[in-house]
Amino acid sequence: MPKLAGESHANGAKSAGERGSGTIWAIAVIAVVAAFAVLAAAIGAAVVTRHRAGAAADFSALAAADAVSRAESDPCGTAARVAERYGAVLTTCSVNGMVVDVVVQLSAGGLAGPGRTATVRARAGPA
């Protein structure tokens, strides 16, 4: 009696129609795992960019507040220089008495998405 495609022989061997199907499944699983790895790396890069922008904003605001407390003439210039050291750009800086508000932007690169930016606001002043 002839065997149908996919039917096992008495000794457990598969018919010719199923040869290589394990390879196809393995390739599919590897592709799915690789896609998830790339997605996880992209999310991780975005989170790192956001944290770097936050640090740049915090330190820029602190530096500007320190400059205000020492009666320096350009606290926003100080904030811009600090932001630049972190690879960020100071987009807004305002001084209200002894309190400094800054907004900093940092461009995301790599897997996080070229052309995307993280924007963070920070405020510093006397306690």
Backbone as a chain_set.jsonl record, in Angstrom:
{"seq": "MPKLAGESHANGAKSAGERGSGTIWAIAVIAVVAAFAVLAAAIGAAVVTRHRAGAAADFSALAAADAVSRAESDPCGTAARVAERYGAVLTTCSVNGMVVDVVVQLSAGGLAGPGRTATVRARAGPA", "coords": {"N": [[0.852, -1.157, 0.0], [0.652, 2.197, -0.911], [2.298, 4.981, 0.655], [1.016, 8.005, 2.031], [1.804, 11.546, 1.547], [3.709, 12.892, 4.163], [3.085, 10.898, 5.925], [4.314, 8.561, 8.248], [6.79, 6.028, 7.897], [6.958, 2.533, 8.713], [9.298, 2.175, 10.155], [9.662, 4.658, 11.349], [10.727, 6.643, 9.805], [10.422, 9.659, 7.955], [8.412, 10.648, 5.149], [9.419, 11.705, 1.824], [8.245, 14.196, 1.355], [8.381, 15.71, 3.682], [10.953, 16.306, 4.279], [13.448, 18.534, 5.364], [11.703, 20.318, 6.514], [12.065, 20.936, 9.172], [14.272, 22.614, 9.075], [13.178, 24.884, 7.874], [11.382, 25.684, 9.882], [13.225, 26.236, 11.931], [14.644, 28.39, 10.819], [12.576, 30.256, 10.704], [12.007, 30.627, 13.453], [14.456, 31.682, 14.323], [14.459, 34.078, 12.857], [12.289, 35.428, 14.03], [13.196, 35.701, 16.674], [15.472, 37.284, 16.202], [14.228, 39.605, 15.218], [12.841, 40.481, 17.506], [15.073, 40.988, 19.123], [16.286, 43.144, 17.787], [14.246, 45.039, 18.068], [14.194, 45.298, 20.879], [16.75, 46.362, 21.279], [16.468, 48.826, 19.986], [14.52, 50.077, 21.573], [15.927, 50.147, 23.965], [18.042, 51.877, 23.222], [16.62, 54.239, 22.829], [15.718, 54.752, 25.427], [18.159, 55.144, 26.739], [19.024, 57.465, 25.406], [17.074, 59.266, 26.286], [17.666, 59.353, 29.039], [20.263, 60.388, 28.969], [19.703, 62.918, 27.917], [18.185, 63.923, 30.009], [20.13, 64.047, 32.048], [21.841, 65.96, 30.921], [20.131, 68.194, 30.885], [19.588, 68.522, 33.648], [22.188, 69.029, 34.722], [22.845, 71.307, 33.261], [20.921, 73.144, 34.151], [21.637, 73.249, 36.864], [24.243, 74.296, 36.671], [23.692, 76.803, 35.565], [22.11, 77.919, 37.6], [24.003, 78.029, 39.622], [25.708, 79.907, 38.465], [24.011, 82.125, 38.529], [23.782, 82.482, 41.288], [26.326, 83.332, 41.853], [26.319, 85.723, 40.701], [26.984, 85.98, 37.992], [27.202, 87.242, 34.632], [26.051, 85.89, 32.436], [24.208, 83.417, 32.795], [22.727, 81.659, 31.208], [24.378, 81.197, 29.047], [26.34, 79.718, 30.304], [24.809, 77.455, 30.902], [24.29, 76.566, 28.3], [26.864, 75.846, 27.435], [27.411, 73.696, 29.152], [25.386, 71.89, 28.407], [26.196, 71.404, 25.802], [28.567, 69.996, 26.234], [27.548, 67.564, 26.919], [26.605, 66.72, 24.542], [24.221, 67.752, 23.802], [21.669, 70.228, 22.97], [20.913, 73.413, 24.11], [17.76, 74.632, 24.201], [15.914, 76.348, 25.363], [16.13, 78.821, 27.842], [15.52, 80.315, 30.876], [15.625, 82.821, 33.352], [14.43, 83.466, 36.488], [14.512, 85.414, 38.988], [16.262, 83.733, 41.349], [15.927, 81.304, 40.273], [16.319, 78.945, 37.699], [15.163, 77.863, 34.587], [15.48, 75.38, 32.163], [15.452, 73.976, 28.849], [16.39, 71.181, 27.087], [17.616, 69.543, 24.186], [18.381, 66.42, 22.75], [19.768, 64.595, 20.193], [18.74, 61.467, 18.978], [20.449, 58.564, 18.035], [21.548, 55.901, 15.879], [19.934, 52.834, 16.498], [17.768, 53.922, 17.809], [16.479, 55.673, 16.233], [17.173, 57.671, 13.694], [17.104, 61.186, 13.414], [15.239, 61.587, 15.363], [14.513, 63.158, 18.503], [15.233, 63.675, 21.969], [13.608, 65.564, 24.338], [14.012, 67.478, 27.19], [13.055, 69.034, 30.206], [14.336, 71.06, 32.836], [14.71, 72.369, 36.141], [16.334, 74.564, 38.373], [17.469, 75.958, 41.443], [17.819, 77.878, 44.485], [17.6, 76.018, 47.558]], "CA": [[0.0, 0.0, 0.0], [1.507, 3.391, -0.979], [2.202, 5.916, 1.778], [0.646, 9.382, 1.685], [2.811, 12.536, 1.941], [3.667, 13.235, 5.579], [2.815, 9.715, 6.721], [5.554, 7.914, 8.638], [6.987, 4.624, 7.554], [6.922, 1.652, 9.873], [10.516, 2.326, 10.941], [9.693, 6.003, 11.916], [11.293, 7.611, 8.865], [9.437, 10.539, 7.311], [8.406, 10.556, 3.699], [10.205, 12.721, 1.133], [7.558, 15.49, 1.377], [8.642, 16.434, 4.918], [12.384, 16.542, 4.468], [13.833, 19.944, 5.382], [10.717, 21.188, 7.172], [12.68, 21.392, 10.428], [15.135, 23.745, 8.733], [12.303, 26.038, 7.654], [10.916, 26.121, 11.197], [14.367, 26.815, 12.649], [14.9, 29.707, 10.231], [11.48, 31.131, 11.125], [12.204, 30.944, 14.865], [15.619, 32.568, 14.398], [14.043, 35.388, 12.343], [11.444, 36.07, 15.036], [14.074, 36.076, 17.791], [16.29, 38.409, 15.749], [13.37, 40.791, 15.151], [12.642, 40.937, 18.875], [16.343, 41.534, 19.613], [16.446, 44.477, 17.195], [13.258, 45.892, 18.715], [14.661, 45.552, 22.241], [17.897, 47.266, 21.181], [15.957, 50.155, 19.627], [13.885, 50.626, 22.771], [17.02, 50.442, 24.901], [18.748, 53.074, 22.761], [15.748, 55.393, 23.089], [15.736, 55.0, 26.869], [19.475, 55.718, 27.05], [19.019, 58.84, 24.907], [16.24, 60.054, 27.198], [18.407, 59.545, 30.285], [21.369, 61.317, 28.687], [19.113, 64.253, 27.789], [17.826, 64.33, 31.367], [21.353, 64.437, 32.75], [22.294, 67.228, 30.334], [19.231, 69.253, 31.358], [19.806, 68.722, 35.082], [23.472, 69.684, 34.958], [22.78, 72.651, 32.677], [20.163, 73.978, 35.077], [22.448, 73.45, 38.065], [25.352, 75.202, 36.346], [23.133, 78.146, 35.395], [21.716, 78.39, 38.926], [25.248, 78.381, 40.308], [26.164, 81.166, 37.874], [23.135, 83.185, 39.054], [24.126, 82.717, 42.695], [27.61, 84.042, 41.875], [26.054, 86.991, 40.0], [27.623, 86.025, 36.673], [26.376, 88.003, 33.696], [25.394, 85.074, 31.408], [23.975, 82.052, 33.278], [22.232, 80.814, 30.112], [25.573, 80.805, 28.289], [26.936, 78.62, 31.072], [23.953, 76.282, 30.696], [24.498, 76.1, 26.924], [28.169, 75.163, 27.362], [27.287, 72.398, 29.833], [24.573, 71.022, 27.545], [27.029, 71.028, 24.652], [29.51, 68.951, 26.68], [26.792, 66.31, 26.931], [26.151, 66.437, 23.19], [22.853, 68.25, 23.684], [21.503, 71.62, 22.585], [20.029, 74.172, 24.971], [16.773, 75.279, 23.34], [15.256, 77.404, 26.12], [16.704, 79.112, 29.149], [14.939, 81.52, 31.475], [16.027, 83.083, 34.729], [13.411, 84.19, 37.233], [15.12, 85.579, 40.312], [17.369, 82.792, 41.548], [15.504, 80.019, 39.701], [16.633, 78.808, 36.27], [14.471, 76.809, 33.836], [16.123, 75.083, 30.879], [14.962, 72.88, 28.022], [17.524, 70.637, 26.343], [17.308, 68.509, 23.199], [19.482, 65.53, 22.391], [19.409, 63.767, 19.044], [18.919, 60.025, 19.115], [21.141, 57.999, 16.882], [21.554, 54.453, 15.786], [18.672, 52.1, 16.438], [16.674, 54.68, 18.41], [15.781, 56.37, 15.171], [17.827, 58.901, 13.264], [16.184, 62.296, 13.24], [14.396, 61.733, 16.549], [15.193, 63.847, 19.593], [14.663, 63.631, 23.315], [13.537, 66.911, 24.881], [13.835, 67.39, 28.639], [13.035, 70.304, 30.935], [14.845, 70.975, 34.204], [14.663, 73.626, 36.911], [17.244, 74.569, 39.517], [17.526, 77.197, 42.211], [18.17, 77.652, 45.902], [16.693, 75.111, 48.272]], "C": [[0.906, 1.23, 0.0], [1.243, 4.304, 0.216], [1.818, 7.291, 1.252], [1.738, 10.334, 2.153], [2.625, 12.887, 3.413], [3.432, 12.044, 6.482], [4.153, 9.029, 7.019], [5.589, 6.475, 8.152], [7.006, 3.814, 8.838], [8.149, 1.832, 10.751], [10.674, 3.746, 11.506], [10.259, 7.05, 10.985], [10.17, 8.413, 8.223], [9.512, 10.346, 5.807], [9.145, 11.744, 3.105], [9.554, 14.095, 1.194], [7.85, 16.317, 2.618], [10.112, 16.714, 5.143], [12.68, 18.03, 4.396], [12.837, 20.848, 6.075], [11.243, 21.695, 8.512], [13.576, 22.594, 10.204], [14.308, 25.006, 8.544], [11.806, 26.579, 8.989], [12.046, 26.778, 11.992], [14.675, 28.214, 12.128], [13.821, 30.691, 10.667], [11.642, 31.556, 12.583], [13.374, 31.909, 15.032], [15.255, 33.969, 13.919], [13.193, 36.134, 13.365], [12.287, 36.532, 16.225], [14.939, 37.274, 17.409], [15.471, 39.696, 15.683], [13.104, 41.344, 16.549], [13.919, 41.54, 19.458], [16.574, 42.934, 19.064], [15.472, 45.456, 17.842], [13.7, 46.251, 20.133], [15.847, 46.512, 22.235], [17.45, 48.686, 20.848], [15.298, 50.821, 20.826], [14.941, 51.001, 23.799], [17.777, 51.7, 24.513], [17.923, 54.324, 23.011], [15.745, 55.752, 24.576], [17.062, 55.636, 27.28], [19.545, 57.169, 26.59], [18.217, 59.738, 25.83], [16.973, 60.334, 28.503], [19.585, 60.495, 30.1], [20.854, 62.745, 28.562], [18.71, 64.786, 29.172], [19.032, 64.78, 32.165], [21.868, 65.776, 32.228], [21.436, 68.383, 30.823], [19.469, 69.55, 32.833], [21.11, 69.481, 35.344], [23.524, 71.091, 34.369], [22.042, 73.601, 33.613], [20.953, 74.264, 36.35], [23.592, 74.426, 37.814], [24.847, 76.636, 36.204], [22.713, 78.723, 36.745], [22.937, 78.78, 39.748], [25.789, 79.706, 39.778], [25.319, 82.337, 38.372], [23.524, 83.516, 40.488], [25.457, 83.445, 42.848], [27.538, 85.36, 41.107], [26.838, 87.106, 38.692], [26.661, 86.656, 35.677], [25.592, 87.13, 32.714], [25.167, 83.636, 31.889], [23.473, 81.127, 32.168], [23.373, 80.377, 29.197], [26.296, 79.65, 28.972], [26.14, 77.339, 30.866], [24.161, 75.707, 29.299], [25.817, 75.352, 26.785], [28.113, 73.79, 28.02], [26.484, 71.428, 28.976], [25.398, 70.528, 26.363], [28.036, 69.948, 25.019], [28.847, 67.575, 26.723], [26.268, 65.941, 25.551], [24.746, 66.922, 22.924], [22.862, 69.714, 23.262], [20.525, 72.269, 23.554], [19.05, 74.927, 24.085], [16.062, 76.43, 24.037], [15.957, 77.568, 27.456], [16.05, 80.387, 29.671], [15.354, 81.603, 32.936], [14.947, 83.94, 35.366], [13.895, 84.303, 38.674], [16.334, 84.678, 40.42], [17.07, 81.422, 40.925], [15.748, 80.033, 38.196], [15.848, 77.633, 35.703], [15.185, 76.618, 32.51], [15.369, 73.969, 30.172], [16.115, 72.47, 27.115], [17.024, 69.585, 25.37], [18.567, 67.719, 22.885], [19.011, 64.629, 21.265], [19.692, 62.307, 19.337], [19.615, 59.512, 17.868], [20.982, 56.5, 16.862], [20.175, 53.851, 15.696], [17.496, 52.877, 17.016], [15.903, 55.463, 17.357], [16.457, 57.662, 14.79], [16.778, 59.981, 13.014], [15.253, 62.501, 14.426], [15.203, 62.412, 17.652], [14.469, 63.593, 20.903], [14.731, 65.056, 23.851], [13.192, 66.815, 26.362], [13.913, 68.785, 29.245], [13.575, 70.078, 32.332], [14.797, 72.357, 34.843], [15.612, 73.494, 38.09], [17.227, 75.936, 40.158], [17.87, 76.885, 43.644], [17.125, 76.774, 46.586], [15.89, 75.84, 49.323]], "O": [[1.829, 1.315, 0.811], [0.123, 4.39, 0.719], [2.239, 7.694, 0.167], [2.516, 9.994, 3.045], [1.507, 13.15, 3.855], [3.567, 12.166, 7.699], [5.015, 8.931, 6.147], [4.563, 5.81, 8.018], [7.065, 4.376, 9.931], [8.064, 1.663, 11.967], [11.714, 4.04, 12.095], [10.276, 8.232, 11.328], [9.085, 7.884, 7.979], [10.539, 9.935, 5.266], [9.463, 12.694, 3.821], [10.265, 15.094, 1.091], [7.593, 17.521, 2.617], [10.463, 17.327, 6.151], [12.222, 18.715, 3.481], [13.096, 22.043, 6.215], [10.883, 22.795, 8.933], [13.636, 23.494, 11.042], [14.696, 26.079, 9.006], [11.806, 27.79, 9.209], [11.82, 27.786, 12.662], [14.939, 29.125, 12.914], [14.126, 31.845, 10.968], [11.436, 32.724, 12.912], [13.283, 32.859, 15.81], [15.696, 34.953, 14.513], [13.357, 37.34, 13.546], [12.1, 37.643, 16.723], [15.118, 38.186, 18.216], [15.964, 40.762, 16.052], [13.14, 42.559, 16.747], [13.85, 42.51, 20.213], [17.013, 43.821, 19.797], [15.846, 46.592, 18.133], [13.584, 47.408, 20.537], [15.939, 47.385, 23.099], [18.004, 49.648, 21.38], [15.502, 52.012, 21.063], [14.855, 52.054, 24.431], [18.12, 52.507, 25.376], [18.473, 55.366, 23.369], [15.767, 56.93, 24.932], [17.079, 56.567, 28.085], [20.071, 58.018, 27.31], [18.638, 60.857, 26.126], [16.903, 61.449, 29.02], [19.871, 61.313, 30.975], [21.492, 63.68, 29.046], [18.881, 65.971, 29.457], [18.97, 65.781, 32.879], [22.285, 66.63, 33.011], [21.964, 69.447, 31.145], [19.545, 70.715, 33.223], [21.13, 70.455, 36.097], [24.18, 71.971, 34.926], [22.484, 74.727, 33.84], [20.94, 75.386, 36.856], [23.875, 75.284, 38.65], [25.495, 77.575, 36.666], [22.941, 79.905, 37.004], [22.899, 79.761, 40.491], [26.275, 80.533, 40.55], [25.847, 83.422, 38.611], [23.59, 84.686, 40.865], [25.691, 84.103, 43.862], [28.551, 86.025, 40.89], [27.297, 88.189, 38.327], [25.445, 86.607, 35.863], [24.565, 87.573, 32.199], [25.862, 82.726, 31.438], [23.765, 79.932, 32.188], [23.323, 79.284, 28.633], [26.794, 78.732, 28.32], [26.715, 76.267, 30.679], [24.203, 74.488, 29.132], [25.884, 74.336, 26.093], [28.695, 72.831, 27.513], [26.864, 70.265, 28.836], [25.302, 69.364, 25.974], [28.33, 69.074, 24.202], [29.514, 66.55, 26.58], [25.556, 64.947, 25.408], [24.138, 66.543, 21.922], [23.912, 70.355, 23.202], [19.438, 71.742, 23.795], [19.464, 75.777, 23.297], [15.649, 77.387, 23.383], [16.327, 76.594, 28.112], [16.031, 81.41, 28.987], [15.422, 80.601, 33.649], [14.593, 85.001, 34.853], [13.705, 83.389, 39.476], [17.309, 84.833, 39.684], [17.871, 80.495, 41.041], [15.426, 81.003, 37.509], [15.862, 76.538, 36.267], [15.465, 77.59, 31.809], [14.731, 73.129, 30.807], [16.734, 73.308, 26.459], [16.114, 68.82, 25.689], [19.661, 68.27, 22.771], [17.974, 63.975, 21.375], [20.743, 61.954, 19.872], [19.37, 60.003, 16.766], [20.349, 55.915, 17.741], [19.34, 54.302, 14.911], [16.344, 52.535, 16.749], [14.767, 55.87, 17.602], [16.325, 58.658, 15.5], [15.706, 59.713, 12.472], [14.542, 63.505, 14.48], [16.422, 62.26, 17.726], [13.266, 63.332, 20.938], [15.79, 65.684, 23.822], [12.219, 66.166, 26.748], [14.736, 69.607, 28.843], [13.315, 69.045, 32.949], [14.84, 73.377, 34.156], [15.686, 72.444, 38.727], [16.998, 76.947, 39.494], [18.18, 75.742, 43.978], [15.944, 76.788, 46.242], [15.079, 75.226, 50.016]]}, "num_chains": 1, "name": "protein.A"}
